[in-house]
Amino acid sequence: MSEKIKVPTVAEMVAAGEVPEILFWVGCSGSFDDRAKKITKAVVKILHHAGIKFAVLGTEESCTGDPAKRAGNEFTFMMQAVQNIQVLNGYEIKKIVTACPHCFNTIKNEYPELGGNYDVVHHSQLINTLLKEGKISIKDGGDFKGKKITFHDPCYLGRANDVYEAPRELLSKLDSELVEMKRCKTKGLCCGAGGAQMFKEAEKGDKEVNVERTEDVLEAKANVVATGCPFCNTMMTDGIKHFNKEEEIEVLDIAEMIANAADL
């Protein structure tokens, strides 16, 4: 089903005298990276299908400042954060959903001390709630029937915020087998992109982190690597390519998998 969904900006909604129930924070990857745009579309389909009144900031959204802060540039982080908080508070935003754990962690844990207090949820948490409430329903597991799926825990979702169950609960709804990698949950291994490493050349060493992580995937004998972060998605995709396993192993975001299985 490929209906065109019109996503309003908060400015358009407010101009029409309405307020969004949820603000969808798209993030830099979800806005500009061609692969991550597919994740954004999947989240939009799910929110639309569930009948949620949501909006995006559009051009008023700026980077949360996560890469700057992790790279040690506190000044740039403060500038970006304060600008975003002014926009969010100006629109009296209460609840935010994002498909990026970096945005999730920064807005949830670091914006409050700068005056930005919001109810922030990761898309896996919101989608899980929508399934439980019956606002979306999975038909028959979609393309994932009988497949082995492993979930790679994003650092800023798992260890930084203790969100482990929501993504796994979602995946358990698919007609497939969930297999865990030996390093998972609290002992999960980073994909190699956190701390602004995504945007710099690799340093000298024996092995790339994403290659090490992909070895865990191969050991688990999974057909699908489920991710909940656009950075992780890029790194795991590159890792699978490194081993020439693109034909055998797919890397997909949870939102894409649920949108597929719900036939949205």
C-alpha positions as CSV (number, residue, x, y, z in Angstrom):
1,M,0.0,0.0,0.0
2,S,1.7,3.2,-1.1
3,E,-0.6,6.1,-0.1
4,K,1.0,9.5,0.0
5,I,1.0,10.8,3.6
6,K,1.1,14.5,4.2
7,V,3.1,15.2,7.3
8,P,2.4,18.7,8.8
9,T,4.9,20.9,10.4
10,V,4.2,22.1,13.9
11,A,4.0,25.7,12.5
12,E,1.3,24.6,10.1
13,M,-0.7,22.8,12.8
14,V,-0.5,25.7,15.2
15,A,-1.5,28.1,12.4
16,A,-4.6,26.0,12.0
17,G,-5.3,26.2,15.7
18,E,-4.3,22.7,16.5
19,V,-1.6,21.1,18.6
20,P,0.2,17.9,17.9
21,E,-0.3,15.0,20.2
22,I,3.3,13.9,19.5
23,L,6.2,15.7,17.9
24,F,8.2,13.3,15.6
25,W,11.9,14.4,16.0
26,V,13.4,13.2,12.7
27,G,17.1,13.8,13.4
28,C,19.9,14.4,11.0
29,S,20.3,10.9,9.7
30,G,16.5,10.5,9.3
31,S,16.4,13.7,7.4
32,F,19.5,13.6,5.1
33,D,20.8,10.0,4.9
34,D,19.1,8.1,2.0
35,R,19.1,4.8,3.9
36,A,17.7,6.4,7.1
37,K,15.0,8.2,5.2
38,K,13.4,4.8,4.7
39,I,13.2,4.4,8.5
40,T,11.6,7.8,8.8
41,K,9.0,6.8,6.2
42,A,8.2,3.6,8.2
43,V,7.7,5.6,11.4
44,V,5.4,8.0,9.6
45,K,3.4,5.1,8.2
46,I,2.9,3.6,11.6
47,L,2.0,6.9,13.3
48,H,-0.4,7.7,10.5
49,H,-2.0,4.3,10.5
50,A,-2.5,4.4,14.3
51,G,-4.4,7.7,14.0
52,I,-1.9,9.7,16.0
53,K,-2.0,13.5,15.5
54,F,1.7,14.2,15.0
55,A,3.9,16.8,13.3
56,V,7.5,17.5,12.6
57,L,9.5,20.7,13.1
58,G,10.7,20.7,9.5
59,T,13.3,23.4,8.8
60,E,13.0,24.5,12.4
61,E,14.6,21.3,13.6
62,S,18.4,21.5,14.2
63,C,20.9,18.8,15.3
64,T,20.4,18.0,19.0
65,G,24.1,18.6,19.5
66,D,24.9,15.0,20.4
67,P,27.9,14.6,18.1
68,A,29.4,17.9,19.2
69,K,29.0,17.1,22.9
70,R,30.4,13.6,22.5
71,A,33.4,15.0,20.5
72,G,34.1,17.4,23.4
73,N,32.7,20.6,21.9
74,E,30.5,21.7,24.7
75,F,30.1,25.3,23.3
76,T,28.6,24.1,20.0
77,F,26.4,21.6,21.9
78,M,25.0,24.4,24.1
79,M,24.3,26.6,21.1
80,Q,22.4,23.9,19.3
81,A,20.5,22.7,22.4
82,V,19.4,26.1,23.5
83,Q,18.1,27.0,20.0
84,N,16.1,23.7,19.9
85,I,14.7,24.2,23.4
86,Q,13.5,27.7,22.5
87,V,11.7,26.3,19.4
88,L,10.1,23.4,21.3
89,N,9.1,25.5,24.3
90,G,7.7,28.2,21.9
91,Y,5.3,25.6,20.6
92,E,4.6,24.1,24.0
93,I,5.7,20.6,22.9
94,K,5.0,18.0,25.6
95,K,5.8,14.6,24.0
96,I,8.5,13.7,21.5
97,V,9.2,10.4,19.7
98,T,12.4,9.8,17.7
99,A,13.9,6.9,15.9
100,C,17.4,7.9,16.9
101,P,18.8,6.9,20.3
102,H,21.3,9.7,20.2
103,C,18.5,12.3,19.9
104,F,16.4,10.3,22.4
105,N,19.2,10.3,25.0
106,T,20.2,14.0,24.5
107,I,16.7,15.5,24.6
108,K,15.6,13.2,27.5
109,N,18.6,13.5,29.7
110,E,20.5,16.6,28.8
111,Y,17.9,19.2,27.7
112,P,16.1,19.3,31.2
113,E,19.0,21.2,32.9
114,L,18.8,23.8,30.0
115,G,15.1,24.3,30.5
116,G,13.8,21.6,28.0
117,N,11.5,19.2,29.8
118,Y,9.6,16.7,27.6
119,D,8.2,13.2,27.7
120,V,10.7,11.6,25.3
121,V,10.2,8.1,23.9
122,H,12.1,5.9,21.4
123,H,10.1,4.7,18.5
124,S,10.3,1.1,19.7
125,Q,8.6,2.0,22.9
126,L,5.8,3.9,21.2
127,I,5.2,1.2,18.5
128,N,5.1,-1.4,21.2
129,T,2.5,0.6,23.1
130,L,0.4,1.1,19.8
131,L,0.5,-2.7,19.3
132,K,-0.6,-3.4,22.8
133,E,-3.5,-0.9,22.5
134,G,-4.5,-2.5,19.2
135,K,-4.0,0.7,17.2
136,I,-1.8,-1.3,14.8
137,S,-1.9,-5.0,14.2
138,I,0.6,-7.5,12.7
139,K,-1.0,-9.7,10.1
140,D,1.3,-12.8,9.7
141,G,4.9,-11.8,10.3
142,G,5.2,-10.3,6.8
143,D,8.5,-11.2,5.1
144,F,10.0,-12.5,8.4
145,K,8.1,-15.7,8.7
146,G,10.4,-18.5,9.9
147,K,13.5,-16.3,9.9
148,K,16.1,-15.9,12.6
149,I,16.3,-12.3,13.8
150,T,18.9,-10.9,16.2
151,F,18.6,-7.5,17.8
152,H,21.7,-5.2,18.1
153,D,21.2,-3.0,21.2
154,P,22.1,0.6,20.5
155,C,24.3,2.0,23.3
156,Y,22.2,5.0,24.0
157,L,19.0,3.0,24.1
158,G,20.2,0.0,26.1
159,R,23.1,0.7,28.5
160,A,22.5,4.4,28.7
161,N,18.7,4.3,29.2
162,D,17.9,0.6,30.1
163,V,15.5,0.1,27.2
164,Y,15.9,-3.5,26.4
165,E,12.5,-5.1,26.4
166,A,10.4,-2.8,24.1
167,P,12.4,-3.7,20.9
168,R,12.4,-7.4,21.8
169,E,8.7,-7.5,22.6
170,L,8.1,-6.0,19.1
171,L,10.3,-8.5,17.4
172,S,8.6,-11.4,19.3
173,K,5.3,-10.4,17.6
174,L,6.8,-11.4,14.2
175,D,6.4,-15.0,13.2
176,S,10.1,-15.7,13.5
177,E,12.8,-16.8,15.9
178,L,14.6,-14.2,18.1
179,V,18.2,-15.2,18.6
180,E,20.5,-13.3,20.9
181,M,24.1,-12.5,20.2
182,K,26.6,-13.6,22.9
183,R,27.1,-9.9,23.7
184,C,23.7,-8.4,24.2
185,K,21.6,-6.3,26.5
186,T,23.8,-4.9,29.4
187,K,26.8,-6.6,27.8
188,G,26.1,-5.4,24.3
189,L,28.9,-4.2,22.0
190,C,28.9,-0.8,20.3
191,C,28.6,-0.7,16.5
192,G,31.5,1.7,16.4
193,A,29.6,4.9,15.5
194,G,28.9,6.4,18.9
195,G,30.9,9.3,20.4
196,A,30.9,11.1,17.0
197,Q,33.1,8.3,15.6
198,M,30.5,8.1,12.8
199,F,31.9,11.3,11.3
200,K,35.7,10.6,11.5
201,E,38.2,8.3,9.9
202,A,39.1,5.2,11.8
203,E,42.2,5.3,14.1
204,K,45.0,2.8,13.8
205,G,44.1,-0.7,15.2
206,D,43.8,-4.3,14.3
207,K,40.1,-4.4,13.5
208,E,37.1,-2.1,12.9
209,V,34.5,-2.2,15.7
210,N,31.6,-2.9,13.3
211,V,33.6,-5.9,11.8
212,E,34.0,-7.3,15.4
213,R,30.2,-6.8,16.0
214,T,29.3,-8.4,12.7
215,E,31.2,-11.5,13.8
216,D,28.8,-11.8,16.7
217,V,25.9,-11.7,14.1
218,L,27.5,-14.4,12.0
219,E,28.0,-16.6,15.1
220,A,24.3,-16.2,16.0
221,K,23.4,-17.4,12.5
222,A,20.8,-14.7,12.0
223,N,19.1,-13.9,8.7
224,V,18.1,-10.4,9.8
225,V,19.9,-7.9,12.0
226,A,17.2,-5.7,13.6
227,T,18.4,-2.2,14.6
228,G,16.9,0.7,16.5
229,C,19.4,3.4,15.5
230,P,20.3,4.9,12.1
231,F,24.0,4.9,13.0
232,C,23.9,1.2,14.0
233,N,22.1,0.5,10.8
234,T,24.9,2.0,8.7
235,M,27.7,0.3,10.7
236,M,26.0,-3.1,10.7
237,T,25.3,-2.8,6.9
238,D,28.9,-2.0,6.3
239,G,30.0,-5.0,8.5
240,I,27.7,-7.4,6.5
241,K,29.2,-6.0,3.3
242,H,32.7,-6.6,4.7
243,F,32.0,-10.3,4.9
244,N,30.1,-10.3,1.5
245,K,26.9,-11.6,3.2
246,E,24.4,-9.0,1.8
247,E,22.6,-11.8,0.0
248,E,22.1,-13.8,3.2
249,I,21.7,-11.2,6.0
250,E,19.5,-8.2,5.9
251,V,19.9,-5.1,8.2
252,L,16.6,-3.5,9.0
253,D,15.2,-1.0,11.5
254,I,12.4,-2.3,13.8
255,A,10.0,0.3,12.4
256,E,10.6,-1.0,8.9
257,M,10.0,-4.6,10.0
258,I,6.7,-3.7,11.9
259,A,5.5,-1.6,8.9
260,N,6.2,-4.6,6.6
261,A,4.5,-7.1,8.9
262,A,1.5,-4.8,9.5
263,D,1.3,-4.3,5.7
264,L,1.2,-0.5,5.9
